[in-house]
Amino acid sequence: MADTILIADDDTELCELLREYLEPEGFEVRLAHDGDRALAEARAPGLDAMVLDIMMPGRSGIEVLKALRADSSLPVIMLTARGDDLDRILGLELGADDYLPKPCNPRELVARIRAVLRRAGGAVTSGVLSVEDLELHPGSRGLLRAGER
C-alpha cells in the first residue's frame, strides 16, 4: 500500500508539480490550499506524512502545526519560502520533523519524506481508539463504524 502524503500549500501550481513528482515515486498525494483544510486533512485517517507551508490563508502553517501536535505525531516537513534561521528553529521547536526552504529540489523532498517515514516506522499515532468495528478519532471528533461515518 502506498504511503499517503498531504501537501499543504497555497501555491496550487507548486502543489500540482509536487504531486506530479511524488506519485510516480509511489506516493498517494492529497492537497490542501489553506490552513483550516490542511488541519482537517491532517487529522483524517490514513495519512502517513505532511508537507506544510508556513504562509497560508486561514490558519498559518505554524498554527496548524501547534494544533496538530496537541493530538498527533504525524511526521511533518515544513516547506516554506521563509528560510531564515528563526523560522526554521521555530518550526522545529514546535514539532516539525524536518524543514526545507523553497525552492527545493523535488528529489531532496522525496528523500526527506522517506527519511521521516522511516523514523516514524509506521507508528504514527493519532489518538485513534479502535474496538472491534468502531474507530473513535478524537482530533476530528469523528466516529466510524465498519469504516463509515
C-alpha positions as a Markdown table, in Angstrom:
| # | Residue | x | y | z |
|---|---|---|---|---|
| 1 | Met | 0.0 | 0.0 | 0.0 |
| 2 | Ala | 1.3 | 3.5 | -1.0 |
| 3 | Asp | 2.2 | 6.0 | 1.7 |
| 4 | Thr | -0.2 | 8.9 | 1.7 |
| 5 | Ile | 1.3 | 12.4 | 1.8 |
| 6 | Leu | -0.6 | 15.7 | 2.4 |
| 7 | Ile | 0.9 | 18.7 | 0.7 |
| 8 | Ala | -0.5 | 21.9 | 2.4 |
| 9 | Asp | 0.5 | 25.0 | 0.4 |
| 10 | Asp | -1.5 | 27.9 | -1.0 |
| 11 | Asp | 0.6 | 27.8 | -4.2 |
| 12 | Thr | -1.6 | 25.5 | -6.3 |
| 13 | Glu | 0.9 | 25.2 | -9.1 |
| 14 | Leu | 3.6 | 24.1 | -6.7 |
| 15 | Cys | 1.2 | 21.5 | -5.2 |
| 16 | Glu | 0.4 | 20.1 | -8.6 |
| 17 | Leu | 4.1 | 20.0 | -9.6 |
| 18 | Leu | 5.0 | 18.1 | -6.4 |
| 19 | Arg | 2.0 | 15.7 | -6.9 |
| 20 | Glu | 3.3 | 15.0 | -10.4 |
| 21 | Tyr | 6.7 | 14.2 | -8.9 |
| 22 | Leu | 5.6 | 12.2 | -5.9 |
| 23 | Glu | 3.0 | 10.0 | -7.5 |
| 24 | Pro | 5.5 | 8.2 | -9.8 |
| 25 | Glu | 7.7 | 7.7 | -6.8 |
| 26 | Gly | 4.9 | 5.6 | -5.3 |
| 27 | Phe | 3.1 | 8.1 | -3.0 |
| 28 | Glu | -0.6 | 8.8 | -2.9 |
| 29 | Val | -0.9 | 12.6 | -2.6 |
| 30 | Arg | -3.6 | 14.8 | -1.0 |
| 31 | Leu | -3.7 | 18.5 | -1.4 |
| 32 | Ala | -4.8 | 21.4 | 0.9 |
| 33 | His | -4.5 | 25.1 | 0.0 |
| 34 | Asp | -5.4 | 26.8 | 3.3 |
| 35 | Gly | -4.6 | 26.2 | 6.9 |
| 36 | Asp | -8.1 | 25.1 | 8.0 |
| 37 | Arg | -8.3 | 22.5 | 5.3 |
| 38 | Ala | -4.8 | 21.3 | 6.0 |
| 39 | Leu | -5.6 | 20.7 | 9.6 |
| 40 | Ala | -8.8 | 18.8 | 8.8 |
| 41 | Glu | -6.9 | 16.6 | 6.2 |
| 42 | Ala | -4.0 | 16.0 | 8.6 |
| 43 | Arg | -6.5 | 14.7 | 11.2 |
| 44 | Ala | -8.3 | 12.4 | 8.8 |
| 45 | Pro | -7.4 | 8.7 | 9.0 |
| 46 | Gly | -4.9 | 7.1 | 6.5 |
| 47 | Leu | -2.3 | 9.9 | 6.3 |
| 48 | Asp | 1.4 | 9.0 | 6.7 |
| 49 | Ala | 3.2 | 12.4 | 6.5 |
| 50 | Met | 2.6 | 16.1 | 5.7 |
| 51 | Val | 4.5 | 18.7 | 3.8 |
| 52 | Leu | 3.4 | 22.1 | 5.3 |
| 53 | Asp | 4.0 | 25.7 | 4.2 |
| 54 | Ile | 4.1 | 28.4 | 6.8 |
| 55 | Met | 2.3 | 31.2 | 4.9 |
| 56 | Met | -1.2 | 30.1 | 4.1 |
| 57 | Pro | -4.7 | 31.7 | 4.2 |
| 58 | Gly | -6.8 | 31.0 | 7.3 |
| 59 | Arg | -4.5 | 29.3 | 9.8 |
| 60 | Ser | -0.8 | 29.7 | 9.3 |
| 61 | Gly | 1.3 | 26.6 | 9.0 |
| 62 | Ile | 2.7 | 27.3 | 12.5 |
| 63 | Glu | -0.9 | 27.4 | 13.9 |
| 64 | Val | -1.7 | 24.1 | 12.0 |
| 65 | Leu | 1.5 | 22.5 | 13.4 |
| 66 | Lys | 0.6 | 23.6 | 17.0 |
| 67 | Ala | -2.9 | 22.3 | 16.8 |
| 68 | Leu | -1.8 | 19.0 | 15.2 |
| 69 | Arg | 0.9 | 18.4 | 17.8 |
| 70 | Ala | -1.8 | 18.6 | 20.5 |
| 71 | Asp | -3.1 | 15.1 | 19.5 |
| 72 | Ser | -0.9 | 13.6 | 16.7 |
| 73 | Ser | 2.7 | 12.6 | 16.0 |
| 74 | Leu | 2.1 | 12.7 | 12.2 |
| 75 | Pro | 5.5 | 13.4 | 10.5 |
| 76 | Val | 5.6 | 17.0 | 9.3 |
| 77 | Ile | 8.1 | 18.6 | 6.9 |
| 78 | Met | 8.0 | 22.3 | 6.7 |
| 79 | Leu | 8.5 | 23.6 | 3.2 |
| 80 | Thr | 8.5 | 27.3 | 3.0 |
| 81 | Ala | 9.9 | 30.4 | 1.3 |
| 82 | Arg | 10.7 | 31.8 | 4.7 |
| 83 | Gly | 14.0 | 30.1 | 5.2 |
| 84 | Asp | 15.7 | 32.3 | 7.8 |
| 85 | Asp | 17.1 | 30.7 | 10.9 |
| 86 | Leu | 14.4 | 31.9 | 13.3 |
| 87 | Asp | 11.7 | 30.4 | 11.1 |
| 88 | Arg | 13.5 | 27.1 | 10.9 |
| 89 | Ile | 14.2 | 27.0 | 14.6 |
| 90 | Leu | 10.6 | 27.9 | 15.5 |
| 91 | Gly | 9.2 | 25.2 | 13.2 |
| 92 | Leu | 11.5 | 22.5 | 14.6 |
| 93 | Glu | 10.8 | 23.5 | 18.2 |
| 94 | Leu | 7.1 | 23.4 | 17.6 |
| 95 | Gly | 7.3 | 19.8 | 16.4 |
| 96 | Ala | 8.2 | 19.8 | 12.8 |
| 97 | Asp | 10.3 | 16.7 | 11.9 |
| 98 | Asp | 12.3 | 18.5 | 9.1 |
| 99 | Tyr | 12.5 | 21.9 | 7.4 |
| 100 | Leu | 13.2 | 22.6 | 3.8 |
| 101 | Pro | 13.4 | 26.1 | 2.2 |
| 102 | Lys | 11.8 | 26.9 | -1.2 |
| 103 | Pro | 12.7 | 26.5 | -3.9 |
| 104 | Cys | 13.8 | 22.9 | -3.3 |
| 105 | Asn | 14.9 | 20.0 | -5.4 |
| 106 | Pro | 11.9 | 17.6 | -5.6 |
| 107 | Arg | 14.3 | 14.6 | -5.3 |
| 108 | Glu | 15.6 | 16.0 | -2.0 |
| 109 | Leu | 12.0 | 16.4 | -0.8 |
| 110 | Val | 11.3 | 12.7 | -1.7 |
| 111 | Ala | 14.4 | 11.7 | 0.2 |
| 112 | Arg | 13.3 | 13.7 | 3.3 |
| 113 | Ile | 9.8 | 12.3 | 3.1 |
| 114 | Arg | 11.2 | 8.7 | 3.0 |
| 115 | Ala | 13.5 | 9.6 | 5.9 |
| 116 | Val | 10.7 | 10.9 | 8.2 |
| 117 | Leu | 8.6 | 7.8 | 7.3 |
| 118 | Arg | 11.5 | 5.5 | 8.2 |
| 119 | Arg | 11.9 | 7.3 | 11.5 |
| 120 | Ala | 8.2 | 7.1 | 12.2 |
| 121 | Gly | 8.5 | 3.4 | 11.5 |
| 122 | Gly | 4.8 | 3.2 | 10.6 |
| 123 | Ala | 4.0 | 4.1 | 14.2 |
| 124 | Val | 2.2 | 7.4 | 13.6 |
| 125 | Thr | -0.1 | 7.9 | 16.5 |
| 126 | Ser | -3.2 | 10.0 | 16.0 |
| 127 | Gly | -5.0 | 9.1 | 19.2 |
| 128 | Val | -7.4 | 6.9 | 17.3 |
| 129 | Leu | -9.1 | 4.4 | 19.5 |
| 130 | Ser | -10.4 | 1.1 | 18.0 |
| 131 | Val | -12.7 | -1.5 | 19.4 |
| 132 | Glu | -14.0 | -4.2 | 17.0 |
| 133 | Asp | -15.5 | -2.3 | 14.1 |
| 134 | Leu | -15.6 | 1.1 | 15.8 |
| 135 | Glu | -12.9 | 3.8 | 15.4 |
| 136 | Leu | -13.0 | 7.0 | 17.5 |
| 137 | His | -11.0 | 9.9 | 16.1 |
| 138 | Pro | -10.7 | 12.4 | 18.9 |
| 139 | Gly | -8.8 | 15.0 | 16.8 |
| 140 | Ser | -11.6 | 15.3 | 14.3 |
| 141 | Arg | -14.3 | 14.2 | 16.7 |
| 142 | Gly | -15.4 | 11.5 | 14.3 |
| 143 | Leu | -16.7 | 8.0 | 14.8 |
| 144 | Leu | -16.5 | 5.3 | 12.2 |
| 145 | Arg | -18.3 | 2.0 | 12.2 |
| 146 | Ala | -17.0 | -0.5 | 9.8 |
| 147 | Gly | -15.2 | 2.3 | 8.1 |
| 148 | Glu | -18.2 | 4.5 | 7.6 |
| 149 | Arg | -19.4 | 7.6 | 9.4 |
